[in-house]
């Protein structure tokens, strides 16, 4: 199934909090619950969050008691405000709710049930587009991977991070499906271990050779010449090509630059935020400290009781460390300003 899927009058999400131990799907019929699912990371990954929010808007339309178009639009605006606050860094969320809201306002339909159906159809269209976009990105990016390459991947950017197929991991998947013999070094990606839990699960199911490594081992494998390229996703890319992505990305980019290794960010143009000139303007989500403090080793808590922690979920990689940005409309190389603008407008 898709990571984000509408069926039987409900939104169905794969619960990514419990993979790989259990595979469970949760059905949502209330947009408030969808908002919490995004905040609690039942669903994660910028493209998946965006489409989930779009379906959340569709649920809000269905939940609304409005009898006329104007009242329904007011309720949708309210739902959008709530959904937009779920996670601040990934721009795809607001991009998706903006698109649905603009679409709803542009409808000339008078019957509110017809508007509700049309909003749902728009969300479904966005889900289908996401899959098609991922395939296009994968084909562009796979050309950057050569037969016999070992690549390093951070966090999770596969089918679980989108509606289906993937961004950076989609590129790796496409190279594998093209018959290239590749190997993947998978960062654990602490503190939520999306690499160890989710990327490893996906690669195992796809029969793509990989080794899981500690985050702190990445530099060793780069220095020893075992890594030919680094592929990561993105949660927001600014006009100048600065990349906000899962925490730990910045240090990988610096290490890659130091060792002469290409560093690629793979993201749809919906992740590009041309309204921000550079990464200093990106809001960085700080998640609960318990995600760091509650880690266990051999069944025992790692940290002493009563201490505090800092837990930024993302960092920003300056564009000088980025070799290229892979989008559905092609691979963008420096200088990024003009290339990103063209990619977004294509």
N, C-alpha and C positions, 0 to 999 in steps of 0.2 A: 504494500500500500504506500501511498504518499505520506510524507511527514505531516502535511497539513491537508486535510481532505473533508469535503462536505458530502454528507450522505445521510439519508433518513432524517431530514429536517434538523440536522445538528452538525456542528463543527467537531471533527475528530482529530485529536493530536496524539502522536506517539509520546509517551511520558519519558523524556530523556533523563530524568533524575535517577531512574532506577536501572537503566541499561549499564552493563550488559547482563546483569543478574536476571532480570525479568523483562519481557517484552509485553507492555500493556498499552492500551489505547483508551483515552478518556474522551467522552462525548460532552460537548458544551452547548448549552442552549440559552445562556445569559451572557451578555457582553461584559458584565462586571467580573464574572468568573474567567472570561477570556483574558481580561486585563491582569488578573491575579496569576493566571497561567504564564503570561509573559514575564511578569515580575519575578515569579518563583522559578523560572527557567524550566518549566515543563516543556516549553518550546524555546529554542535559542538559535542563534545564527541570524544575521541581519535580514537576508531575503525571506527566511521563514517567518520571522517576526512581522515583517511588513505584510505578507499575505494573511497571516493570522489576524492582524489588526483590521485588514479589509473585511474579512469574514465577521470580525467583531462588530464592525459597522453594519453589516447585513443583519446580524442578530439584533442590534439596537433598533433597526428599522422594523423588524418583526415584533419586537417587544413593545414598541411605542403604541400607546392607545390613541394616537392622533387620528382625527377624522378628516383632516384637510392637509394639503400640501405644506402650507406655511408652518403648521404645528409640527409636522413630521420633520421638517428641516431644522426646527429649533431643537427637537429631541436628538437629532443626529449630531448637531453641533455640540451639544452637551456630552454625548457619548465620545465624540472625537477628543474633547478636552481630557476626559478620563483616560482614554486609551493612550494618548500622546505622553502621558506622565509615567507610563509603565516602565520604560527604560529610556534614559536621555541620550545615550551616545549614538546608538544605531539610527542613522538618518532615514533608513528605509521605512521605519514605523510611521513617522510623520509624512513621509512621501506617499505612503499608501493611503492614510486617512485623508490627506489633502486631495488625492486623486478621486477617492470615492465621494468626498464632499462636493468637489467641483462637478463631478458627473451627476450627482443627485440634483444639484442646483440647476443644471442645464437641461434637465428633463422637462418636457412640456406636457407631460401626462397630468391629468387632474385626479384620476382615481388613485388613492393612496396605496391600495393593494398592488396596483400596477407599478407604482414607484418602488414598493418593497421588493417586488420580483425583479425589477430592473437593477436595483442595488446589489442584490444577491448575484445576478448574472454578471455584473461588473467585477465582483470579487472573484468569481469563478474564472472569468477571463484573465484576471491578473495571475491566478494560480497556474493556468495553462501557459501563459506567456513566460512565467518564471522557468518552467521546464525547458521551453524552447530556447530561451536566452542562455540557460546553463549549457546546453549542447553546443550552441554557437561559441560561447566562451571557451569551452573545453577544446574545441577544434583549433581555435587560435592559439591557445596555450600549449597544446600538445606538440606543436611544431617547435617549441623551445626545449623539449626533452628529447634526448638522443638515445638510441638503442644502447643498452648497457649502463645508463646513468643511474646513480644513486642520488635521491633528492631528499631534502629535509622538509618536514611539514610540521606546522605548529597549530595547536587547538584542534577543532573539528570544522571542516568546510565541505563535507560530503553531502549525501542526500539528506542527512538529518538536519543540516543547517539551512536547507532550502526546501522547496516543495518536493523536488526530486533531482537527482544526479549530482549536483555539487558545483562549487566554485573552484577553489584551488585543488581540492581533492578530486573534483570532476576532471580537471586537467590531467591529473595523474591517472585517473581511471580511463580516460580517453586514450592516453599513451599506451596503457596496458592493453586495451581493447584493439588498438592498432597493431598489436603484435610485438611492441617494443619490450625487451627484457629489462625491466627496471626494478629498483629496490628502494624502499622508503625507510628513512629514519623518522620515527614518530616521537615527538616531544610529549612527555606526560601532560604538560600544561597545567601546572598547579595554579590555584589551590583546588579547583573543581575537577581537575584531571580529565578534561574533555578529550585529550589525546589518548590517554590510557584507556578510558572507558568507551569512547564513542568512535574515534578514528580507528583504533585497533579492531573494534567490533566490525566496522564497515570493511576494512581491508581484508580481514579474515574471511568475511562472507564473499568478497569479490575475488578471493584467491590471488591477491597481489602480495608478493614477498615484502616483508617489513621486519624491522626490529624496533621495539619500544626502547627509548632511552630516557634517562633522567634529564630534566631541563638543563641541568648544569653540565651535562656531557656534550652538548651541542658544539661548543668551541673545540673540544678535543677532536671530534670527528671532522670538523672543518679543517683544522690545522694539519691533520694527518692525511688530507687529500682524499678522503672517502666521500665527501659531499660535492656534487657537481653543480647543484643549484638549490635555492630555497624558495618554497612556494607557501604563501600565506593568503588569507582572505582579507577582508576589510569591513569595518563597521561604518566608517565615514572617510571619504577622501575629499580634501579641500581643493580649491581652484588651482593651487600651486603644486599639487601632487603630494602633500603631506598625508600620511596614512594612519588613521586611528584603527587599531586592531587589538585583539586579546593581549592582555598584559604579558610581557616577555618578548613581544615582537621586536621592539626597539633594539634590545640587546642582540638579538639574532641578526638584525640588519647591520649593526656596527661590526659584529664578528665576521659577517659575510664580506663586508667591504674590506676589512683588514686582511682577509685571506683571498681576495680576488675572486669571490664567488658571486655569480648573479643572484639578485634578490628580486623576486617577482610578487606583486600583489595582484590577486585575481578577484574582480568584483563587477557586478552589473552597473550600468550607468546610473541606476536608481540610488546607488551608494555614493555617487559623486555629488558633493554639495558645493556648487559654484558660488553660493552666497557667502561662503566663508573664504577669506583670502589665504589663510594658512592655519596650521594645526593648533596654534595658541588659542583659537576661538572655539575649539571643540569642547563641549562639556564632558568631563570624565566621570563616569558613574563610580561611586565607592560603595561596595556591597558590604553586608554585615560581617563583622570581624569573626563571627563564629565559623565562617567558611575556612578561615585560616587556623583558628584555635582548636577546632574540633577534629582535626585530622588524627587518625589513629595509626599505630604501628604495632603489629602482632597483637591486635585487639586492645591495646592500651592507648590512652590519650598521650599525644606527643608533648604537649606544652604544659608548663606548670599552671595550676589554678590561679586565677586572680590577675593574670597579665592582660595587656591590651595588644591589639594588632591593627595594622593598616591594610586595607584590601581594595586598592583600585582595580577595577575590572579590565581597564584598557590602558594602553599607552600610545603615544604619537611618535611615529617614525618620520623624521624630516626627509624631504624629497631627495636630498643629496645621497641618501643611502639606498634609494629605490632604483633598480635597473630599468624596470618597465612596469606598467600597469596593464593587465589583460582585461579587456571588456568584451561584451558581445559584439561590439562594432570594430574590433581590432585591437592590436597591441599598441599602446601609447608609450613613446619614449620621451626623454627630456629634450627640450624644455616642455614641461607638462601643461602649462596654461593653455596654449593654443590647441594641443592635441586632445586634452580632456574636453574642452569646449566643443570641438568638432565631434567627438565621440558621443557626447550627450545629445547634440543636435541632430545626429544622423538618424 
